[in-house]
Amino acid sequence: MLLSLSAVFAAQEMSVTWEWLLDDPEVNYYRYQLNGTDDDGWTVVSGDTGLYVAEGLDPYQNYTLYLQRSYDGVNWSETASATAEALLVEEAPVTEEVVVEEPVEEVVIETPVEETTVEEVAPIEEPVAAPEEVAAPVTPIAPVAPVAAEPAAPFEFSLLFRPYVEMGFNWSNKDNVLAPIGVGGGISLDFDNIEAYTENVGFGIRLDVGSTQYAKDGFTNLVFESGKSKWAFWDWKWGEMFNLVDNYYHDLNATLLLTLDMRAGFADFSLGIGGGANLLFNAGSDAENYRAYETWGNDKLDLGAFAAANFGMKFYMGSVFSLGVDAVYKVYFPNYDYNGLAASLVLGFTF
């Protein structure tokens, strides 16, 4: 930044113009102060201002302009200065020496003499030529360092595998609030930091899909009437596998969540809210004990919808693999008395 000046003298007053180069388009503010650098004495102007004119100055005095610049109006550069020197110099007063002569007695002929008054002529002042305009030396200003913005969290995509247990709660049944328990598995597509605000916080989207199995008569129904274990497949007869499958309700579900993701070192926490739907197969007449609220066909296919809230945490083991736990609470509608809680073990791979 180059700071220069020009001075004009007229009628015992001086007008001075200071100019500087607008050499950095990123500068948004300048501030200047005449004959001082007090904290409360600055005048702030916009970054497209390139000069300052001071009028009515005393031509017998020196004037110094101090200038700073800034990108953000908070952090300011070092100070540049330029001095306009006085155009006139005060002359020392001249003292006239008065010589007194001793009177001399003379013989005077008494003849009346007219007294003549001689007017003293004032000396003519020679015009003072204005000194040549001299540019004051300019102190270079170091560029203002821009304020670094806080880095935002990077976008991450994770593939999550979720074996889970789902517990149902039927709050309208005071005698047996706990509904049948199911086990299932699913996968999640987790898109973190789609909109990031800081290095550790951002919003994302998660899509969960899974399937849940519920034993019709509870998980104690894993034994045939004959006492054979259903898992003793070597003793099965033709058709018993189909009977095993027929002893379960089958659930297909999908949940979409808006998530808030918070990262702290190797630990990652998430909160989510959203909703979803599911299909319950082979429910039969017991559908009202589950999440279905509308029956299709011959009591073999039922549809349910729910609002969902999520809390999860996982711990990174390196930059790719993670392990954690997750819980999704579901409120089914229009039958709000039925709720569900799915607790998952999460195995994640981040790309």
VOMARMAR-35977 format. One record per atom (N, C-alpha, C): x, y, z; residue in one letter. Coordinates in steps of 0.001 Angstrom, whole numbers, plus 524288, in hexadecimal, padded with zeros to 5 digits. Example, Ala and Ser with C-alpha at 12.3 -4.5 7.8 and 13.67 -1.06 7.14 Angstrom:
<rs>
833867E9C681E78A/8300C7EE6C81E78A/833907F31C81E78A/832327F73681BA8S/835667FBDC81BE4S/832648001E81EBES/
</rs>
This chain:
<rs>
803527FB6380000M/800008000080000M/8037B804D680000M/802AF808617FC08L/805D580D217FB84L/802A0811B47FD6FL/804D6814BB8012AL/8022A8193B8036FL/8052281E20801CDL/80277821C77FF19S/804F88268E7FD42S/8018582B2B7FEA6S/803AA830057FE15L/800AD834A07FF9EL/801EC839287FC01L/7FE5583CF67FC0DS/7FF37841E97F957S/7FCF0846357FCC1S/7FF6384AE77FC92A/7FDB784F3B7FFE9A/7FCEB854147FC94A/7F8D38571C7FDF9V/7F79585BFA7FB40V/7F73B860597FF4CV/7F9D7864C87FE2BF/7F9F486929801DAF/7F6D686DAB7FF85F/7F34686FC9802CFA/7F0418745180109A/7EE268772B805BFA/7EEE387C50805B7A/7ECA287FD2809ACA/7EDF187DFA80F27A/7F2CE87CF18101BQ/7F4C087B6481544Q/7F2498765581745Q/7F04A8730C813C6E/7EE4B86DE381534E/7F08A869DD81174E/7F0DA8652381360M/7F33A860F28103EM/7EF4685C8880F9BM/7EEDB85A7680AF2S/7EB92855ED809C7S/7EF1885178807FES/7EE8F84CE780A7CV/7F206848738095EV/7EEC0843C4807A8V/7F075841338039DT/7EDDA83C6F801AFT/7F198837DA8022FT/7EFE3833DC80500W/7F2E482EFD80563W/7F04382AEC801F2W/7F34B828167FED0E/7F13F823FF7FB61E/7F42E81EE57FC51E/7F16481A7F7FB8BW/7F3DD815587FBF4W/7F1CE811D27F79FW/7F4FB80DE37F653L/7F3AE80A517F20CL/7EFE18062C7F3F3L/7EBD6805267F0DBL/7E83C800D77F1F0L/7EA5C7FBF27EF3EL/7EEA67F9D47F180D/7F1887F5987EEE7D/7EFC97F02B7F08DD/7EBFE7EFBA7F41BD/7EA327EA8E7F5E4D/7E43D7EA7B7F5CAD/7E1D37E7CF7F1F9P/7DC137E7DF7F19EP/7D9627E5237F623P/7DC447E2237F93EE/7D9E57DF6A7FDAFE/7D9267E2F980264E/7DBAC7E7A280260V/7DB2E7EB36806D9V/7D5B77EDA9806C9V/7D3077ED6180B42N/7CDB67EF6D80BC2N/7CD697F48980EDCN/7D1817F5B7811E7Y/7D13A7FA598153BY/7D6917FD0B8158CY/7D68C80249815D9Y/7DB098057181742Y/7D97B808BF81BF3Y/7DD6880A2D81F25R/7DC5A80E008233CR/7E11C8119B823B7R/7E0128169C824C4Y/7E44281A6C82509Y/7E38081DE5829CBY/7E7D68208082B44Q/7E7B08240782FC1Q/7EBF98281982EEDQ/7EAC482D0082FFCL/7EE5F8314E82F27L/7F1278329083445L/7F66C8325F83404N/7F9C9833C68387AN/7F8B88307183D4EN/7F7DF82B5B83CA1G/7F720828048412FG/7F55E8228F83FA7G/7F5D381EDC84351T/7F40A8197E84285T/7F0ED817AE8473CT/7ED9381B1484951D/7EA538199684DC7D/7E6478159084C1AD/7E4E08121184FB7D/7E12680DE684E7AD/7DBD98100884CDED/7DA448146E84F4CD/7D5198168E84E1FD/7D54E81B2984A57D/7D9B981BEB847C3G/7DA3B8206A84447G/7DA2181F0F83E89G/7D91A81A1283D2AW/7D9588186F837AFW/7D441819BD834DEW/7D4DC81AF382FEBT/7D05A81B8B82C6FT/7D0898170882889T/7CC5E813BE82862V/7CC3380F1682512V/7C9388105A82017V/7CB8080EE581B8FV/7C8FC80FA98167CV/7C90F80A878138DV/7C60880A3E80F43S/7C5AE8057080C3FS/7CAA48047080925S/7CB167FF8B8073BG/7CFD07FDFB80484G/7D0898005C7FF2AG/7CC93803217FD1DD/7CD44805B57F80CD/7CEAC80B7D7F897D/7CFDD80D487FD5AT/7D184812B07FE45T/7D7708130D7FDCET/7D9548169F7FA7EG/7DEEC816F17F98CG/7E17481C197FAE6G/7DEA581F9C7FD83L/7E11A824967FEE0L/7DE57827098038CL/7E11B82ACA80608Y/7DEF282DE080A53Y/7E0DC8337A809A8Y/7DD4583755809DCV/7DE9283CD68092CV/7DD9683FA980E4DV/7E1928426981035A/7E1078459E814EFA/7E1AD84B5281364A/7DDCE84E77814BCE/7DDDF853FC81344E/7DE298576C81818E/7DFBC85C6A81732G/7DFF58603681B6CG/7E45385F2E81F49G/7E89685CBF81D90L/7ECE685B8D82110L/7F0888603D82195L/7F35686075825D3D/7F70C864A5826EDD/7FBF9863C0823ADD/7FD60867668201FP/801F18667C81CBCP/80721866B481FAAP/807108684A824A1Y/80BD58687D827B7Y/80CD08636B82ABCY/8097185F5F82A24Q/809FF85A8782D2AQ/80A81855D782985Q/80CE4851A682BA4N/80D3984CA5828EAN/808708495B82A46N/806968464682672Y/8021F842C782752Y/8038783D5282538Y/8026F8394C8288AT/803A8833DC82716T/7FE99830B3826FDT/7FDB182DEB822AEL/7F92A82A7282239L/7FAF2824D082320L/7F82A8220C8268AY/7F93C81C81827A7Y/7F4D5819458254BY/7F64C815098229CL/7F286811F781F94L/7F34680C248209DL/7EEE18095C82117Q/7EEE9803A58219BQ/7EAA78016581E19Q/7EB097FC5681CF6R/7E7057F9CE819CDR/7E5AB7F47A81C1AR/7E10B7F25981A6FS/7DF1E7ED7F81CCAS/7DBA27EA9F818F0S/7DB9B7E56581970Y/7D8057E22D8165EY/7D2B07E19D818F2Y/7D2A27E15B81E30D/7CDCA7E023820F6D/7CBF87E460824A9D/7CEC97E8CE82523G/7CD3B7ECEE828B7G/7CE8C7EBDB82E5AG/7D1207E75F82F6AV/7D2AC7E5FF834C5V/7D8997E5DE8354CV/7DB1F7E32C831B5N/7E0D87E2D4831B5N/7E3007E6EB82DEEN/7E6B87EA2582FCEW/7E8D07EE7682CAFW/7EE967EDB782BA2W/7F04C7EFEA8274DS/7F5C27EF67825B1S/7F9337F2FA828FDS/7FE427F2AB827D7E/801CF7F67182A22E/8008A7FBEB827FAE/802B37FFE982A7BT/8013C805538293AT/80513807C182558T/802D880A068213AA/805F680D3181D9CA/8050D812EE81EECA/808E08163681DADS/8084981BC181EF7S/80AF981F1781AD5S/808F2823DF81A3FA/80B5B827B7816C3A/80A8B82D1D81935A/80EB18305281919T/80E9C8355981BC8T/80EBF839D1817D4T/80B1783D8681873A/80B228425D8155FA/80DE78468A818A6A/8125F84852816AAE/8155C84C2C819A4E/81329851AA818E3E/814328551C81CA7A/8123585A7781C8BA/8141985D4F8179FA/810928604881544L/811FE863388109AL/8146F8688C811E2L/8136786AA18168EL/8159B86FA481825L/818C786EF781D1DL/81CC18722581D98V/8200D8720F82242V/81FA487758824E3V/81E8D87774829D8E/81E1487C6082CADE/8237387F0682D26E/823AD8841A82B9DE/82897886F982BF4E/82918889908314BE/82DC7889A68332DA/82EBD88C128384CA/82DDF891F6837CBA/82B578948483B99P/82A5489A3783B36P/82F7189D5C83B0DP/82F7E8A19A837A4V/8342F8A4E1836F8V/833B48A99C83A99V/837978AA8883DDET/837978AEF78418AT/83AE58B36F83F47T/838708B7F583E75E/83B5F8BC7C83C61E/83E7A8BF2D840B9E/843348C03783F74E/846928C2E38434EE/845C78C8CC842CDE/844408CB5E84704V/843338D111846FDV/847F88D3EA84938V/849FA8D76584634V/84E948DA6F847ECV/84CBC8DFD5849B7V/84E058E11F84E6BV/84C868E6418509AV/851588E9D685088V/850F38EE2E84DDDE/8555A8F1E284D91E/854AA8F636851A5E/858F48F7AE853C6E/858E68FBFD8579EE/8576490119854E0E/854119040E8572EP/8529E909108549DP/8573B90CE185479P/8578990FDB85061V/85BBC913D284FACV/8592E9193D84F8FV/85B4991C70852BCE/85916921C2852E3E/85AB4924CC84E08E/856E5926D684B89E/857E5929DE846CCE/8553292F3B84757E/85786932CD84485V/855139380084466V/850F7937C984031V/84C6493898841E2V/8480E9382783E30V/845E993D9283D36V/8455F93ECE83859I/842D5943A2836E1I/83D02942A683735I/83AA7945F383A13E/8350F9452D83AF7E/8320A9467183605E/831E394291832F1T/82EAD942E682E2AT/82AD493E6582E54T/8260193F8F82DFBP/8223D93B2E82E4CP/8231093737829DFP/8232F9324682B86V/8240E92DF6827B5V/81F5292A4A827F8V/81D439294782384E/818E39258E8236AE/81AE49200A8248FE/8180291DA48281BE/8199191845829AEE/817819146382593E/81B1591164823B3T/819A690D8B81F9BT/819D290800821D8T/815B7905518213BT/815788FFD882321T/816EF8FC2281EBAT/81A968F8D681FF4V/81C5E8F4FE81C17V/81A0C8EFB081D7EV/816EA8ED8881A0DE/814998E85581B0FE/8188A8E409819EEE/818BA8E09B81DABE/81C688DC2A81D17E/819F98D82B81964E/81D138D687815A9V/81B318D2BB811BBV/81C3C8CD37813B8V/818258CA40813E4A/818C08C4C7815C5A/81BD08C19D811CEA/81F2B8BE25813B0P/822318BAE981004P/81EA98B72F80D03P/820068B6348083DI/81CF58B2B6804D9I/81EB78AD1A805D2I/81ACD8A9E98073AE/81C1B8A45C8082EE/81C978A18C80303E/820E289EAA802AAE/8219F89B867FDF7E/81E28896AD7FE59E/81B9D8950A7FA2DP/8183E890537FA60P/81B7F88B727FB7FP/81955888647FEC6V/81C05883798002DV/81A3687F357FC80V/81DD487CFE7F9CDA/81C80878D27F617A/81B58873CA7F90DA/81722871277F76DA/815CC86C2C7F9F5A/819FB868217F8B9A/81B898653B7FCA5P/81F928613F7FB9AP/81D8C85D167F7EDP/8212E85A827F551E/81FB8856527F1C7E/81D32851D67F4C8E/8198784F747F22FE/816C484B117F493E/81A698465D7F4EFE/81B068446D7F9AAV/81E9483FFE7FA82V/81B6B83B867FCD9V/81B87837387FA6AA/818B8832A87FC76A/81B968309480136A/8189282FDC80572A/81AEE82DD180A3FA/81C2E828088098FA/8202C8262F80C28P/821708209280BBCP/81CF581D3F80DCDP/81BFA8190780B35V/817948159680C7FV/8199E810A380F19V/8174C80F6881383T/818B280A8281625T/815678061B813E3T/817AC80207811AAP/8148C7FDCD80F4CP/811417FB138136DP/80C967F984811E5I/808F07F6D98156FI/808E67F10B81425I/809827EDF68182EA/809447E85081765A/803A77E6C681625A/802BF7E31981283P/7FD637E1878112CP/7FAA67DF36815E8P/7F58E7E04481632V/7F2757DE4281A8DV/7F1447D88781989V/7F27F7D53881D44A/7F1687CFA581CADA/7EB927CEBA81D24A/7E9157CBF881954P/7E3747CAF7819BAP/7E2477C75581E4CP/7DDB87C81A820A3V/7DC1F7C4CE824FEV/7DA7D7BF83822D3V/7DD177BB7282491A/7DC097B63282293A/7D6C67B4468248CA/7D3767B267820ECA/7CE667B03C8226FA/7CF1A7AAD2824DEA/7CBB07A99F8288EE/7CC0A7A48B82B25E/7CAAC7A04B82742E/7CE0B79C3382696P/7CCF97981D822C0P/7C8017952082416P/7C50A793B58200EA/7C039790C0820DAA/7C16778AEB820A1A/7BDFE787D382332A/7BEAD7822E82347A/7BE0C7800181DB9A/7C15377C4C81C1CP/7C0F277A29816D4P/7BC44776898163DP/7BA347763781184F/7B5E37729A8105FF/7B7D876CFF810EBF/7B491769A88133DE/7B5ED76423813F6E/7B143760BE81283E/7B25975C5F80FE3F/7AE617586880EE0F/7AFEC7536E811B7F/7AC2F75141814ABS/7AD4074C7981798S/7A9297485C8163CS/7AAF57438E815D5L/7A78A73F0581539L/7A77A73C2781A6FL/7A2C973BBC81CC5L/7A23D7398B82204L/79F3E73463821C7L/7A1317306B8247FF/79E7E72B6982517F/79C5272B3782A9DF/79732729F582B18R/7949372A768301ER/7917A7258E8318CR/793B5721E58345AP/7907571DED836EBP/78DB67207683B9AP/788A671F6D83C45Y/785CA7223A84057Y/7819F71ED1842DFY/77FDA720A084760V/77B6171E7584A2AV/77754722C684A8CV/77261721858494BE/76E397256484994E/76A23723B584D8FE/769197272585148M/765217263685541M/7606F729AB8542BM/75BC2727688548EG/756F972A54853C0G/7545272B86858ECG/751B7730068592AF/74ED97319B85DDAF/7495A7331B85C43F/745837305E85E8EN/7400B7318C85D92N/73DD77341986279N/73DEE7395F8628FW/73C7A73C3C8674AW/736AB73BE486879W/7337C73A3A864BES/72DE3739A0865CBS/72CA37349A868B8S/7303F730EA868C2N/72F7E72BED86B7FN/7323472C42870C6N/72F4F72DBD874C4K/731A272E95879E0K/7338C7298787C65K/7313C7250F87AD6D/732C97200F87D2BD/737E171E0687AE6D/738F871F6A8760CN/73DC071D7087384N/73FA67219286FA4N/7426A7257E871C8V/74447729C886E7BV/7484A727EA86A88V/74B9F7245786C0FL/74FD1722818689BL/74D9871EEC86474L/74DFF7209E85F9AA/74C3871D8885B29A/75088719BF85995A/74F867164F855D1P/7538A712818543FP/758AC71514852ACP/75CE571262853A8I/7622B7143485265I/763F3711B384D59I/7664D714CF849FBG/7684B712C684511G/76E1F7138B84485G/7707A7107284129V/776097110383FE5V/77673711E583A06V/77A5C714E583872G/77ADC715F3832E7G/7803A717F283178G/780BA7194F82C9FG/785A071B6282A96G/7848071F4C8264BG/7880D722D88258BG/78748726B98217FG/78C527298182025G/78BF272CF681C63I/790607303381AD7I/78E8B735E481ACAI/7923E7396F81B6FS/7911C73F0781B64S/794DB741C1817A7S/792CF74589814DBL/795F17490381190L/7961B74E3F81457L/79AB074FA781659D/79B4B75438819BED/79E7675865816E9D/79BF675CDE815EBF/79E827613A8133BF/79F577659481745F/7A40B765F681961D/7A541769D181D70D/7A75B76ED581B0DD/7A6357734181DC3N/7A8687786981C80N/7A71077A36816FAN/7A230779308155DI/7A05F77B8781076I/7A07278177810F4I/79F097836081590E/79F6E788F1816DCE/7A2827895581BEDE/7A78678AF181B8DA/7AAFD78B268201BA/7AB83790C0821FBA/7ABC27917282735Y/7AC2E796A28297FY/7B17A7979482C09Y/7B3B7793A682E8DT/7B8E97941D830CBT/7BC0278F5182F41T/7C0B078EF683163E/7C41378A8783033E/7C1E17857B83267E/7BE46785C083628N/7BC657810E838CCN/7B67E78065838AFN/7B392783FC8365AV/7ADDE783C48368EV/7ABA7784908311AV/7A7BA7815582FB3G/7A524781E382AAAG/7A01277EDB82A7EG/79CC9780298269DF/797D577D7B825CEF/798687798882160F/7956077543821C0G/795927713F81DC0G/7906776E6381D4FG/7906A76A3781A35I/78BCA766F581945I/78D5E76143819E3I/789E375E1E81C44R/78AE07588481CC9R/7860E7557881B19R/786D375177817F4L/782AC74DFF81636L/783AD748928185FL/77FE97467F81B7CD/7803E7413B81DB3D/77C5673DAF81AEED/77E127390681963V/77A87734FC81764V/77BD372FF881A49V/777CB72CED81B8EG/778BD7282481E78G/7741E7247981E4DG/774C17200F820CDS/770A771C168212FS/770B4719E4826B5S/76BFB7193982906T/76B767175E82E5ET/7682F7126882E73T/7699870EC2831CFQ/766C4709D68326DQ/764817099F837FAQ/75F657085783857Y/75CC5707D683D61Y/75AA07024683DCEY/75BD56FF9684212A/759976FA62842F6A/753EB6FAFD84496A/750616F80F84221K/74ACF6F8A884334K/749826F76E848DEK/74BBA6F35084AF3D/74AA76F1C185058D/74F596F2C7853D7D/7529A6F67F85268G/757486F79885570G/75BBC6F414853B7G/7606B6F53885594F/764FA6F236853E8F/7655A6ECF3856A7F/761BC6EBE885A26T/761986E69885C6ET/75F676E2A985892T/75D1A6E4A585466N/75AD26E12785079N/75EF46DF3884CA3N/763A46DE7684EA0L/767D76DC6684B53L/768496D67884BBDL/764896D3F684E7AV/764A46CE4D84F3DV/75F7A6CC1284D49V/75FB66C7D384A56F/75B036C53784887F/7584A6C27384D02F/753546C0F784C1CE/7507C6BE2985032E/753286B90F8518EE/755D96B6D484DDDS/758866B1DF84ED5S/75D696B29485221S/75ED96B77985336G/763836B8708565AG/768676B93B85327G/768056B89384E16K/76CA26B95F84ACCK/76DAE6BF3384A33K/7728D6C09184A6ES/773F16C60484987S/773216C74D843D8S/770FC6CBDB842F0K/770436CD7B83D89K/775756CE6683AD0K/779966CF1483DC5W/77EB96CFF683B69W/781816CAD183A47W/77F076C65983BF3A/7814C6C13183AA5A/77F7D6BFC38352DA/781BB6C2A08315AF/77FBA6C21B82C04F/7807E6BCA2829C8F/7840B6B99282C42W/784EA6B44B82A4AW/7803D6B0BD82B75W/77CEA6B25E82F32D/778436AF4783074D/7735C6B15382DD8D/773FB6B56A82AA4W/76F5B6B7B482837W/76D076B3F58242BW/767E86B45A823D6K/765246B19681FB0K/763636B59C81BA6K/761C06B3998173AW/7602C6B717812FFW/75BBE6BAA7814CEW/75C7B6BF9481411G/758726C35B81571G/759506C60881AABG/75CB76C3CA81E08E/75D6D6C63582320E/760366CB84822BEE/763876CC3A81EB5M/766106D15081DF8M/761F86D57981CDEM/75DFE6D419819C9F/759E76D7DB8189FF/756B96D90F81D84F/756046D518820E0N/7534B6D617825C8N/756636D9DF8292EN/75B9C6D95B82924L/75EE96DCDA82C2AL/75E416E27F82A50L/75E736E3438252AV/75DD26E87F82305V/758646EA9382436V/754906E7038241FD/74F2B6E8AB824E7D/74E0B6EA2A82A8AD/7518A6E8D082E11N/750DB6EA3583393N/752C66EFB6834CAN/7543F6F2CC830E1Y/7565A6F80A831B3Y/753696FBFF82E5DY/75311700CA83096Y/751737054282D7FY/7565C707B082B31Y/755D1709AC8267BH/75A5670BEE823C4H/75949711B2822B0H/75D1F714DC823DED/75C7771A8A8238CD/7609D71CBE81FE5D/75EFD71FF581C2DL/7629D723128190AL/761C7728CC81A8BL/7660372BA881BCFN/7656A730FD81DABN/769757349281B30N/7680E7398B81AD8A/76B9773D98818D4A/76ACC7429081C0EA/76F257451981D80T/76EFE749D9820B9T/7729A74DEE81E55T/770A6752C081DD3L/773C97571B81BDBL/7746A75B1482040L/7795575C818217FL/77A7C75FED825ECL/77DB5764A182428L/77C5E769398263BL/77FBA76DDC825DAL/7832976DD582AB3L/7885176DD682A15T/78BDD76CF982E71T/78F51771B982F73T/790917726A8346FL/794837762D8362FL/79929773078380FL/79DA0773A98356FD/7A23A770828368DD/7A649773D48396BD/7A867771A883DB9M/7AC4A77470840ECM/7B0F8770E2841BDM/7B589772B584016R/7BA5C76FA984051R/7BDF5771E384481R/7C00F76E76847CFA/7C3CF7701084BD2A/7C83976C0A84BEBA/7CC7176D2F8490DG/7D0BD76977848C3G/7CF177649C845CDG/7CFA77600284842F/7CE2275B21845B8F/7C878759B3846F0F/7C5BB75CC084A2EA/7C04875BB884B8FA/7BCAE75F0B84834A/7B84975CC384690D/7B48475F6584342D/7AF1375E908458FD/7AC28762D784663F/7A6E57629284895F/7A316764CB84499F/79E557628784476S/79A6E7646B840C5S/7950B7646984345S/791F97686A841CCL/78C7B768CB8433CL/789657692D83E36L/784DA7669083E03G/781C97669E8393DG/77BFB766DA83A4FG/77929768D48366FI/77379768FD836B5I/7715C7682E8313CI/76D0576537830E4G/76AD37641682BC0G/7662D7608982C2EG/765B275CF882887G/7614B7595F8287DG/7622875502824A7G/75E4F751798244FG/75EDA74D13820C4G/759EB749DF82073G/75A4F7455A81DF8A/755E4741D181D35A/757E573C3A81D35A/7542A7388581E0DN/755A67330681DCFN/7512472FC581BCBN/7527A72B22819F7L/74EB27273C81842L/74F4D7227881BBBL/74AE37208C81DCDL/74AF071BED8212AL/7483B7177E81E46L/74B1F7133F81D5BF/7491B70ED381A6FF/7475170A8481E35F/74330707AD81C92N/7417B702FE81F5BN/73FC470441824E9N/73D73708FC825B8A/73BF870A8C82AFCA/7370C707D182CDCA/7337E7069982948G/72EBB703F382ADCG/72B577076C82E46G/72864704FA831D2S/724B7707DC8351FS/7276D70ACE83981S/72C80709F583A49D/72F5370C9783E7ED/731BF711BC83CC9D/7303E713C083846A/732C17187383636A/7321C71D13839DDA/72DA271D5883CBAE/72CD4721CD84022E/730C1721E984498E/7334B71D85845C6N/7373E71D71849E7N/73C8171F7F84800N/73CDF7207E842F0Y/741C872246840BCY/74126727EA83ED8Y/744137296583AF3R/7441672ED783960R/7403D72FF4834F4R/73DBC72BF2832C0A/73A6272CD382E35A/7355E72F9382FC1A/733817330782C6CY/72E887359782D64Y/72ACB734EF828CCY/72C89732C282479E/72923731EE81FFFE/72A4B72C9881DB9E/726477297B81D07T/726F27241B81B2FT/725B0723D381566T/7290A7212E81287W/728437205E80CFBW/726DB71AA280C0FW/72356719AD80888G/7224C7144C806F0G/72014710F580B56G/7223E70C5B80BDDN/720257087B80F84N/72386708188146EN/7245170C8B81706D/7273F70CB381BEBD/72CDB70AC081B50D/72F1070B24816B6K/7347070954815EDK/7384E70DD88152EK/73662712858144DL/739E1716F38133EL/737B071BC4815E4L/73ADB71E358193AD/73923722C581C29D/73D2A7272281BA5D/73B2372BF781BB9L/73E697309381ADFL/73E97733E781FCAL/74335735D482141G/743C973949825BBG/7472973DF282464G/74646742578270CA/749737470C82661A/74ACE7492C82BBFA/74F2974BF382C21F/750F774DA98313FF/7545E75289830BEF/75477755978350CA/75855759BF835BFA/75CD57577C838F1A/761987597083820A/76632756FD83A88A/769EE75B1783C98A/76C85759B3840ECA/770C975CCB84321A/775627592C84417A/77A2075B2E84358N/77EBD757D48436DN/7830F75A31846CBN/785E0756CB8497BF/78AC37584184C12F/78EB5753F084AF4F/7936D7557984976G/7977A751A08485EG/79CDA753AB849A9G/7A0647501684AAFM/7A5DD7518784B60M/7A93274D1A84944M/7AD8F74EA6846F4K/7B13374ACF844DCK/7B6BF74CB6845B7K/7BA4474908845B4F/7BFBA74A2C846C2F/7C2F67484084224F/7C61674BDD84000Y/7C94774A9883B70Y/7CE31747A983D0EY/7CF507439183A2FM/7D41D7409083AF3M/7D74674127835F5M/7D9D9745998358AG/7DC67746FF830ACG/7D8F474AC782DB5G/7DA0774B88828BCS/7D71E74F51825A1S/7D26874CF5822E0S/7D1D3747B6822E7V/7CDA67452881FF5V/7C9DE7423E8237CV/7CBD873EC2826BCF/7C86F73B45829BEF/7C6AE73DDB82ECBF/7C1B473CE383039S/7BF8D73EF08351ES/7BBE373AE98377FS/7BB2E73B4E83C97L/7B7D3737C383F88L/7B4BF73B0084370L/7AF97739F0843FBG/7AC7E73D068478DG/7A73E73AA0848B2G/7A3E573DAC84B41V/79E9373C0784C8FV/79ADB7404584ABCV/795E173EC1849FDD/7921374257847D4D/78CAA740D6849DAD/7894E744B984AA7A/783F5743C284C64A/7803E7473984951A/77BF2744EF84777V/777DF747C7844A7V/772B3746BB84763V/7702574B0184925Y/76B0D74A8784BADY/766DB74C09847C0Y/762C4748AD84744K/75EB87497484349K/7596574A1E845E2K/7567574DEA843F6V/7511274EC6845ACV/74D8D74DE8840F3V/74A38749C884136Y/746F97485A83CB8Y/741ED74B8183CBAY/73FFB74CB483814F/73B1C74FA0837A3F/737E174D4783343F/7329674DB2833BFP/72FD5750EA837A4P/72F4E74E4783D03P/7312C7498883DA2N/730E6746E3842B8N/735AD74862845EDN/7356B74D0D84892Y/739F374F0984B61Y/73B3674BCE8503FY/737B374858851D6D/738BA745258567AD/73D037412885589D/73E0373FF485091Y/7420C73C1984F64Y/7472173EE984E21Y/74B4B73DBE85109N/7508173FDF85026N/7546273B6B84F85N/758D573C9D84D4FG/75CF4738BA84CB1G/7625273B0B84DC8G/765CE737CA84FB6L/76B317395E850AFL/76EDD7356484E49L/771F47371384A6AA/775B6733AB847D0A/77B2D7350B849A0A/77DBE7316084C44A/783167322284E3EA/786CB72F0984AC9A/78ACF731A4848C2S/78E3872F40844CBS/793E672F518467DS/796B572B67844A8L/79C6C72B828448BL/79DEA72D4983F17L/7A16C7312083EC1V/7A2A273386839AEV/7A83A732578382BV/7A8DB7302A83386L/7AE0472F5783134L/7AE4C732DD82C6CL/7B1E77369482C5EG/7B1F973A7B8284CG/7B6FD73A8482521G/7B65573C1C82037F/7BAC273CF081CA4F/7B9FF7424681A1BF/7BDC1745BF81AE6T/7BD5F74B2381918T/7C0E374BEC81459T/7BEB074E8381071F/7C1A874F7780B98F/7C25D7554D80AABF/
</rs>
